Amino acid sequence: MLIGIRREDKNRWERRVPLVPADLAELQGTGLQFRVQPSPNRIFADEEFTARGIEVAEDLRPCEVVFAVKEIPKRLLEPGMVYVFFAHVIKGQDYNMPMLRRLLDQQCTLIDYERVVDANGRRLIFFSVHAGHAGMIDTLWTLGQKLQARGIATPLAEVRLTHEYASFADAQAHLRAIGDRLAAELPASLRPLTIGVAGYGNVARGCRDVLGCLPVEWIEPADLAAKAARDPAAPAIRCVEFREEHMVEPNAGQPFDLQEYYAHPDRYRGVFARFLPHLDVLVNATYWTARYPRLVTRQWARENRDPRLQAIGDISCDIEGGIELTLEATLPDEPSFTYDPDTDSITLGVSGGGPAIMAVDNLPCELSREASEYFSKVLRSRVPLIARCDWSADYADLDLPPELKTAVITHRGELTPPYRYLERYLGA
């Protein structure tokens, strides 16, 4: 069994790898063989693989299974291959439907990391925490730059972009030093800076790791209006976490029920705009599809030309999604733009009356080494199960544990039963 590891080439920032050299060497000791494509950009150099006895070679066609991180261009998909990567197709994303069609035409099997979940639907293999780390740091950078552009000097102007730190530990140390100064140096007119985090999953956990480096006081959404009021005697930063019951309310006045909301979001209306006047920063760490209400809309932007809200960290980064003002994704070296409600357009940078929006769609690549090491740690135990599966069998007969079987999107030229709904997007 020869297993391929594809190099990542979506853009120059993508430096991750699904399996790190140490874990590949351990797996190779169990009888599996690996071939890693060479890459001048990857966070782990080719020599780090060869030093562990891992072959580095260009041609992955002899491999039976190929692991990657990001989507594989459709022109590179080989007939009958088993692929494992983040496919970004389960919402019917139109930009990836040609790739999905090619996988079907080529009789390929696709396993999507995003759908490796437990019995409660919780993801088991993810970069989400690292997305929260990088996204929160880049959002603090955006806030510091926005305030400085307005002529307001704060220690937050010294926050660096995530990719400019040597490591996450380096970033934490720098943020703690900035945090030590904020209590004394934050202007009275900004106290308290109020940061809202929408979401409570792994991405939000990463955000909290970063915010924990600063002198923050966590408050409840019900207390936001009172505790966000400007007060020179207030703490430097107050933070609040929002759940679904804070973002929507039932149309008919019935009590909020989370499972009903998931099943029938049409029975609920978005009410998040009531919190926006009290926030200086909003971080979006929610899962969103078109079935659900938005957090920030174009209409809100038109009606609030100079809001208190200075920065939005759209970590989820669904284009025109939960943050409707996110018209396109950004890159780590220019992470933010400002939305113009008059022209429904964006300008890179933080100038303008509205909030600056951080919309990097590939945040974990800014912490490529830590993200790869964590991801590899949770993936490696599942590699033998994938490698030794008889992929010539029908889907119903695949000998896989449930969390892997439910992640099989296509098999032998067909969408598997859980994903047949994607046909309507392929047809479109």
C-alpha positions in Angstrom: 0.0 0.0 0.0 1.5 3.3 -1.2 0.0 6.4 0.3 0.6 9.9 -1.2 0.9 13.2 0.6 0.1 16.0 -1.8 1.9 19.4 -1.6 -0.3 22.3 -0.9 -0.3 25.0 -3.6 -3.5 26.9 -3.3 -1.5 30.1 -2.6 1.8 31.0 -1.2 0.4 31.1 2.3 -0.6 27.5 2.4 2.2 25.7 4.1 0.4 23.0 6.1 0.7 19.2 5.7 -1.9 16.6 6.9 0.7 14.3 8.4 4.0 15.5 9.8 7.3 13.6 9.3 7.4 12.0 12.8 4.0 10.6 12.5 4.6 9.3 8.9 7.8 7.5 10.2 5.7 5.9 13.0 3.1 4.8 10.5 5.7 3.5 8.1 6.9 1.3 10.8 3.5 -0.5 10.8 4.0 -1.6 7.2 2.5 1.4 5.3 4.6 3.2 2.7 4.4 6.9 1.9 5.4 9.2 -0.9 5.5 12.9 -0.3 5.5 15.4 -3.1 8.4 17.9 -2.9 7.6 21.5 -1.9 9.7 24.5 -1.5 7.0 26.2 0.5 5.8 23.6 3.0 6.5 24.4 6.7 8.3 21.0 6.9 11.2 20.9 4.5 11.7 17.9 2.1 14.8 17.0 4.1 12.7 16.5 7.2 10.8 13.7 5.5 13.8 12.0 3.9 15.7 12.1 7.2 12.8 10.0 8.6 13.0 7.5 5.7 10.0 8.9 3.9 10.2 9.0 0.1 9.9 12.4 -1.5 8.9 12.2 -5.2 6.7 14.0 -7.6 4.5 11.3 -9.1 1.6 10.3 -6.9 -0.2 8.2 -9.6 1.1 4.9 -8.2 -0.5 5.7 -4.9 -3.8 4.1 -3.9 -4.8 6.8 -1.4 -3.8 10.5 -1.4 -4.0 12.8 1.6 -4.1 16.6 1.2 -5.3 19.6 3.2 -7.0 21.8 0.7 -9.0 21.0 -2.4 -7.2 19.3 -5.3 -7.5 21.0 -8.7 -9.9 19.0 -10.9 -7.2 18.6 -13.6 -5.0 16.6 -11.2 -7.7 14.1 -10.1 -6.7 10.6 -11.2 -9.2 7.8 -12.1 -10.3 5.5 -9.3 -8.2 7.2 -6.6 -9.2 7.6 -3.0 -8.7 11.2 -1.9 -8.8 12.6 1.6 -9.0 16.4 2.0 -11.2 19.4 3.0 -13.6 19.4 0.0 -15.8 22.4 0.9 -18.8 20.9 -0.9 -21.3 19.9 1.7 -23.1 23.3 1.5 -23.3 23.0 -2.3 -20.5 25.6 -2.7 -20.8 26.5 -6.4 -17.0 27.1 -6.8 -16.3 23.5 -5.9 -19.1 21.8 -7.9 -16.8 21.3 -11.0 -14.3 19.5 -8.8 -17.1 17.3 -7.3 -18.4 16.5 -10.8 -14.9 15.5 -11.9 -14.5 13.2 -8.8 -17.7 11.5 -9.8 -16.7 11.2 -13.5 -13.3 9.8 -12.6 -14.9 7.1 -10.3 -13.0 8.5 -7.3 -13.7 8.1 -3.6 -13.7 11.3 -1.5 -13.4 11.4 2.2 -14.0 14.9 3.7 -12.3 15.7 7.0 -15.1 18.1 7.8 -17.5 15.2 8.0 -15.5 13.0 10.3 -17.8 13.5 13.3 -18.9 11.6 16.4 -22.5 10.4 17.1 -23.4 13.9 18.2 -22.1 15.6 15.0 -19.0 17.0 16.6 -16.0 17.2 14.3 -13.1 15.0 15.3 -10.4 16.2 12.9 -10.0 19.9 12.5 -7.9 23.0 12.4 -10.7 25.1 14.0 -8.8 26.0 17.2 -5.9 27.3 15.2 -8.3 29.3 13.0 -9.6 30.9 16.2 -6.0 31.7 17.3 -5.0 33.3 14.0 -8.4 35.0 13.5 -8.5 36.6 16.9 -4.9 37.9 16.6 -5.6 39.3 13.1 -8.8 40.9 14.4 -7.0 42.6 17.3 -4.5 43.8 14.7 -7.4 45.2 12.6 -8.8 46.9 15.7 -5.5 48.5 16.6 -5.0 49.7 13.0 -8.5 51.1 12.8 -8.2 53.0 16.0 -4.9 54.4 14.9 -6.3 55.5 11.6 -8.9 57.5 13.6 -6.1 59.2 15.5 -6.6 57.1 18.7 -3.3 55.8 20.1 -3.5 52.5 21.9 -1.1 49.6 22.6 -3.2 47.5 20.3 -1.5 49.3 17.4 1.6 47.2 18.3 -0.2 43.9 17.7 1.4 42.1 14.8 -0.3 39.9 12.2 -0.2 36.2 13.1 2.2 35.2 10.4 4.7 37.7 11.7 5.1 35.8 14.9 7.6 33.0 15.2 5.0 30.8 16.9 1.7 31.0 18.8 3.7 31.0 22.1 5.6 34.1 20.7 2.3 35.7 19.9 0.9 35.0 23.4 3.9 36.5 25.1 3.7 39.7 23.0 -0.1 40.0 23.7 0.4 39.6 27.4 2.9 42.4 27.3 0.4 44.6 25.4 -2.3 43.5 27.9 -0.2 44.6 30.8 -0.2 48.1 29.3 -3.8 48.3 28.3 -5.1 48.7 31.8 -3.2 51.9 32.2 -2.9 53.2 28.7 -6.3 52.6 27.1 -8.0 56.0 26.7 -10.9 56.6 29.1 -13.2 57.4 26.1 -12.8 53.7 24.9 -13.5 52.0 28.3 -14.6 49.4 28.2 -13.6 48.0 24.8 -16.4 45.5 24.2 -15.6 42.4 22.2 -18.4 40.0 21.2 -17.7 36.4 20.1 -20.6 34.8 18.2 -20.2 31.0 18.6 -19.0 28.6 21.2 -17.2 25.7 19.4 -13.6 25.0 18.7 -13.1 28.3 16.8 -14.5 30.3 19.7 -12.2 28.3 22.0 -9.2 29.4 20.0 -10.5 33.0 20.3 -10.7 32.7 24.1 -7.2 31.4 24.2 -6.0 34.7 22.7 -8.3 36.9 24.6 -7.0 35.3 27.8 -3.7 37.1 27.2 -5.5 40.4 27.7 -7.1 41.9 30.8 -10.6 40.9 30.0 -13.8 40.6 32.0 -16.4 38.2 30.7 -20.0 39.3 30.9 -23.4 37.8 30.0 -25.3 39.0 26.9 -28.2 40.1 29.1 -25.8 42.5 30.8 -24.2 43.9 27.7 -26.2 47.1 27.3 -25.5 48.2 30.9 -21.9 47.0 31.1 -20.8 48.2 27.7 -21.7 51.8 28.5 -18.6 54.1 28.4 -17.2 54.5 31.8 -13.6 55.8 32.6 -13.6 53.6 35.7 -14.5 50.5 33.8 -12.1 47.6 33.0 -10.1 48.0 29.8 -11.9 45.1 28.0 -15.2 43.3 28.5 -16.0 40.3 26.4 -19.3 38.5 25.8 -20.1 35.2 24.1 -23.3 34.7 22.1 -25.2 31.5 21.5 -28.1 30.8 19.1 -30.7 31.8 21.7 -29.1 35.3 21.7 -29.0 35.6 17.9 -32.5 34.6 17.0 -36.0 34.5 18.6 -39.1 32.5 17.7 -41.6 34.1 15.3 -44.6 32.9 17.2 -43.5 33.8 20.7 -42.9 30.1 21.7 -39.9 29.3 23.9 -36.5 29.0 22.2 -35.7 25.4 21.3 -32.3 24.7 19.8 -33.2 21.5 18.0 -36.3 23.1 16.6 -34.2 26.0 15.4 -31.8 23.6 13.6 -34.7 21.7 12.0 -36.9 24.7 11.3 -34.9 27.9 11.1 -37.8 29.5 9.2 -39.7 29.6 12.5 -37.1 32.0 13.9 -36.0 35.6 13.0 -32.6 37.2 13.5 -32.3 39.7 16.4 -28.6 40.1 16.6 -28.7 43.7 15.5 -29.9 44.7 19.0 -26.4 43.9 20.3 -24.4 45.7 17.6 -24.7 49.2 19.1 -22.9 48.0 22.2 -19.9 46.3 20.6 -16.5 47.7 19.5 -15.5 44.3 18.0 -17.5 41.3 16.7 -15.9 38.0 16.0 -18.0 35.6 13.9 -17.2 32.0 14.8 -20.5 30.5 13.8 -21.6 27.8 11.3 -23.8 29.4 8.7 -25.9 28.4 5.7 -28.6 30.4 3.8 -31.2 28.7 6.0 -30.2 30.8 9.0 -30.5 34.6 9.8 -27.4 36.8 9.4 -25.6 38.6 12.1 -24.7 41.7 10.2 -26.6 42.8 7.0 -26.2 45.3 4.3 -29.3 47.1 5.6 -27.7 47.5 9.0 -24.6 49.0 7.3 -26.8 51.5 5.4 -28.5 52.6 8.6 -25.4 52.8 10.7 -22.8 54.9 8.8 -20.5 55.6 11.8 -21.1 52.9 14.3 -19.4 52.1 17.6 -18.5 48.8 15.9 -14.9 49.3 14.7 -13.8 45.8 13.6 -15.4 42.5 12.6 -13.4 39.3 12.6 -15.3 37.1 10.2 -13.4 33.9 10.9 -16.2 31.8 9.4 -15.8 33.8 6.2 -18.8 32.7 4.2 -19.0 35.1 1.3 -22.1 37.3 1.8 -23.1 34.9 4.6 -23.5 35.4 8.3 -21.6 38.7 7.8 -23.3 39.9 4.6 -20.7 42.6 4.2 -18.0 39.9 3.5 -17.9 40.2 -0.3 -14.6 38.4 -0.7 -11.9 36.7 1.2 -8.6 38.3 2.0 -5.0 37.2 2.4 -2.8 37.2 5.6 -0.7 40.1 4.5 -3.7 42.3 3.8 -6.4 40.8 6.0 -8.9 43.6 6.2 -11.2 45.7 4.1 -13.9 48.4 4.7 -17.3 48.0 3.3 -19.0 51.0 1.5 -22.8 50.8 1.8 -23.3 53.4 -0.9 -21.6 51.4 -3.6 -21.9 47.9 -2.1 -18.2 47.6 -2.5 -15.1 47.1 -0.4 -11.7 48.8 -0.2 -8.6 47.1 1.3 -7.5 48.7 4.5 -9.1 50.2 7.5 -10.1 53.7 6.3 -13.7 54.7 6.2 -16.7 55.2 8.5 -17.8 51.6 8.8 -16.1 48.7 10.5 -13.0 47.1 9.1 -13.6 43.5 8.3 -11.0 40.8 8.7 -11.9 38.0 6.2 -8.9 35.7 5.8 -10.4 32.4 4.7 -7.3 30.2 5.4 -6.4 31.3 8.9 -4.7 28.1 10.2 -2.0 28.4 7.5 -0.7 31.4 9.5 0.3 28.9 12.3 1.3 26.2 9.9 3.6 24.2 12.1 1.4 24.1 15.2 -1.7 23.5 13.1 -0.1 20.6 11.2 1.3 18.9 14.3 -2.1 19.0 16.0 -4.0 17.9 12.9 -1.5 15.0 12.3 -1.8 13.9 15.9 -5.6 13.3 15.6 -5.5 12.0 12.0 -2.7 9.4 12.3 -4.7 6.7 14.1 -7.2 6.8 11.3 -4.7 6.4 8.4 -4.4 2.6 8.7 -8.1 2.2 8.7 -8.4 4.2 5.5 -5.4 2.6 3.9 -6.4 -1.0 4.5 -10.1 -0.6 3.6 -11.2 -2.6 0.6 -12.3 0.3 -1.6 -13.5 -2.0 -4.4 -16.5 -2.9 -2.2 -19.8 -1.2 -2.4 -20.4 1.7 -0.1 -22.7 -0.4 2.2 -19.9 -3.0 2.6 -17.0 -0.6 3.4 -15.3 -1.8 6.5 -14.9 1.5 8.3 -15.8 2.9 11.7 -18.9 5.1 11.6 -17.1 8.4 11.9 -15.1 7.6 8.7 -17.9 6.0 6.8 -20.1 9.1 7.2 -17.3 11.2 5.8 -17.3 9.4 2.4 -18.9 11.9 0.0 -18.4 10.0 -3.3 -17.6 6.4 -4.0 -17.0 4.7 -7.3 -18.6 7.4 -9.3 -21.7 8.1 -7.1 -22.7 10.3 -4.3 -23.1 8.2 -1.2 -26.6 8.1 0.5 -26.0 10.9 3.0 -24.9 13.3 0.3 -27.3 12.6 -2.6 -28.8 16.0 -1.9 -25.8 17.5 -3.6 -27.2 16.4 -7.0 -29.3 19.5 -7.1 -26.2 21.7 -6.8 -24.4 19.7 -9.4 -27.3 20.1 -11.8 -27.3 23.8 -11.3 
